[in-house]
Amino acid sequence: MVIDNNFYMTLALREAWKYQGLTYPNPAVGCTIVAESGEILAVEAHHKAGESHAEVNALKAAYFKLTNDSYILSLQNSANIHTHLLSNHHGIFENAKLYTTLEPCSHQGKTPSCANLIAELGIKEVYVGSNDRNKKAANGSLILSMSNCTVYSEIMKAECDALLLPFEKILESNFVFFKWAQRLNGTTDAGIISSESSRKQVHAMRDVCDLLIIGGGTVRADRPTLDARLVDGKAPDILVLSRKQDFDKMIPLFSVKGRKVFIEDNLERLREYKNIMIEGGSQMYALTRNVVNYYLCYIAPSLGGEQSIKFGDDKFEFLNVDKESEDIIVWMKRRI
Amino acid sequence: MVIDNNFYMTLALREAWKYQGLTYPNPAVGCTIVAESGEILAVEAHHKAGESHAEVNALKAAYFKLTNDSYILSLQNSANIHTHLLSNHHGIFENAKLYTTLEPCSHQGKTPSCANLIAELGIKEVYVGSNDRNKKAANGSLILSMSNCTVYSEIMKAECDALLLPFEKILESNFVFFKWAQRLNGTTDAGIISSESSRKQVHAMRDVCDLLIIGGGTVRADRPTLDARLVDGKAPDILVLSRKQDFDKMIPLFSVKGRKVFIEDNLERLREYKNIMIEGGSQMYALTRNVVNYYLCYIAPSLGGEQSIKFGDDKFEFLNVDKESEDIIVWMKRRI
């Protein structure tokens, strides 16, 4: 294995993908910090909108590793972490290298600018994957370059762009992903398939989705709630894709508070939403194939079941394969 | 992500699993070397019997990284690498840490002892996953401890033991793994499924297998050769598991030189062999279920096909999931 810039960027990428689908309306971003000595000080990601950016999470972990100042671990608010770092860094980051999958933000949003923080800490080399085309946040590289920091752009650009695509689609119009869970042998019937940690992750995604699309057949058969109760999250609006309107309104999904439910036979409704998850099987795959950007599959370490997915003859590219929990979690895109 | 001893050991583990099934009669082993500064100098694995051990591959890469002495890159023979390192190290490894999934070998086999080399290079901390129960090679940790080196044992022991299991089974009796390739939706019919690089890897495994088991139905239907031509390797002996003896002897597998072919209706023949691969589908899975140690599945990024694997309701534990090439490569064991 070659230990080079791509290795450090790959660590950042893998960490960031763990939070894909969870950071809306922010992008999934990962960051690795390498000390002047060559030691990896931190590999962190952005977890959730409103929380610290990947760079701040990484600087926080790196600062603790270098100083053992545990006070910083008690800080959750990004502005407070910025302030503590700026007051206490004493030049420890001066010759560190920072790898980030996305150009550090230039703007003061919910958190202060990462580019300014990195510049003020005296980091001299920043390796960037994708450039930020979001006008509000862009020009972080310019701020860094003007501050005596060398910025190396387009490190693993294709991989970083694939990580960023959901965010870019949201800026442009919306991001649509199709999620399913299957056993190793491709079956989707016969009870609960994926692990509790995978199901929690899906609930956390529902919490930040604004629309969830589901097929009428599934609603009738499974009588689901489709909320985010496993993470105490909010329930997204629902589009039941169905030609018929006659659903038993006692099915739990219809009585979740604060949610709109549409029963429609087309996908026009998507135009009103930004972050859209589809949960379904073979029929939904076919019906939504032309609007889906990414696919997310949970593969459970089991066999059994009778009913296999039948999605035609499509080919995919595996974008990220994660095996931190019991299941294999695969993000992929269809090859056109 | 926590950057600690487990992180460095995990890098060694992931690298080693890439060569699982290829190192027979040696174990798959991985090694990470971290400089005194904390910089990762190398992450390497043992690739093939007769070639350098993981520790030597890692020391070679680390030495080059530290010295830029490209002469060492020209050395393939392990004894020559040992000699060059011992003559030219000038103490550069003295405070390095070495992480190895298996206790460094103590014996002079096809290559000189790794434990002596590590001790003579002055490495002061060695982190070991599994202890070597192979009497010929064991006691590496003792050699190190007697040489002013601190050995930390049982780092990620369960994971390292899972990596080592094939070797231990071979010492004990034999190792049997069941390999199949499928599409994402679990189908195994309708032509070539896995990528060229996956197929080459399977041929490389056949090259070091001594027995390959295949079902009679597959032999009749596919008329395979079952050699290792993609890697110019040797063809293993074949056990065709079949009740009937009447095969068309024009089927290519019967005329590969230097190979024995058995047509038998039982698995008694396994006792005569050490490293045994089974290639098959649903029927072979059922017939061999009680003798298989590990399963190896190549998952191609595609859909299509009609015939799904039907392996019953077994549960697995995913031991390693690799996505370096186009396919996902999964090593797993059945949960009892």
Contacts between the chains, C-beta under 8 A, distances in Angstrom:
chain1	res1	chain2	res2	distance
A	1	B	11	7.4
A	1	B	15	5.5
A	1	B	42	7.8
A	1	B	43	4.3
A	1	B	44	6.9
A	3	B	40	5.0
A	3	B	41	7.2
A	3	B	42	6.9
A	3	B	43	6.7
A	3	B	65	7.4
A	11	B	1	7.4
A	15	B	1	5.5
A	35	B	37	8.0
A	35	B	38	6.6
A	37	B	35	8.0
A	37	B	37	3.7
A	37	B	38	5.3
A	37	B	39	6.1
A	38	B	35	6.6
A	38	B	37	5.3
A	38	B	38	6.4
A	38	B	39	2.5
A	38	B	40	7.5
A	39	B	37	6.2
A	39	B	38	2.6
A	39	B	39	5.9
A	40	B	3	5.0
A	40	B	38	7.5
A	40	B	40	7.0
A	41	B	3	7.2
A	42	B	1	7.8
A	42	B	3	6.9
A	43	B	1	4.3
A	43	B	3	6.7
A	44	B	1	6.9
A	65	B	3	7.4
A	182	B	185	7.8
A	182	B	186	7.8
A	183	B	186	7.8
A	184	B	186	7.0
A	184	B	297	7.0
A	184	B	316	6.9
A	185	B	182	7.8
A	185	B	186	4.0
A	185	B	308	5.8
A	185	B	309	4.9
A	185	B	310	7.2
A	185	B	311	6.4
A	186	B	182	7.8
A	186	B	183	7.8
A	186	B	184	7.0
A	186	B	185	4.0
A	186	B	186	2.8
A	186	B	187	7.1
A	186	B	308	5.8
A	187	B	186	7.1
A	187	B	308	7.8
A	297	B	184	7.0
A	299	B	299	7.8
A	301	B	315	6.4
A	301	B	316	4.1
A	301	B	317	6.1
A	301	B	318	5.1
A	301	B	332	6.5
A	302	B	313	7.5
A	302	B	314	7.1
A	302	B	315	4.7
A	302	B	316	6.6
A	303	B	309	7.6
A	303	B	311	4.6
A	303	B	312	6.0
A	303	B	313	5.9
A	303	B	314	5.0
A	303	B	315	7.7
A	303	B	316	7.8
A	304	B	312	7.1
A	304	B	313	3.8
A	304	B	314	7.8
A	308	B	185	5.8
A	308	B	186	5.8
A	308	B	187	7.8
A	308	B	308	4.9
A	309	B	185	4.9
A	309	B	303	7.6
A	310	B	185	7.2
A	311	B	185	6.4
A	311	B	303	4.6
A	312	B	303	6.0
A	312	B	304	7.1
A	313	B	302	7.5
A	313	B	303	5.9
A	313	B	304	3.9
A	314	B	302	7.2
A	314	B	303	5.0
A	314	B	304	7.8
A	315	B	301	6.4
A	315	B	302	4.7
A	315	B	303	7.7
A	316	B	184	6.9
A	316	B	301	4.1
A	316	B	302	6.6
A	316	B	303	7.8
A	317	B	301	6.1
A	318	B	301	5.1
A	318	B	323	5.9
A	318	B	326	7.6
A	318	B	328	6.4
A	320	B	323	7.9
A	321	B	321	6.2
A	321	B	323	3.9
A	321	B	328	5.5
A	323	B	318	5.9
A	323	B	320	7.9
A	323	B	321	3.9
A	326	B	318	7.6
A	328	B	318	6.4
A	328	B	321	5.5
A	328	B	328	7.0
A	328	B	330	7.2
A	330	B	328	7.2
A	332	B	301	6.5
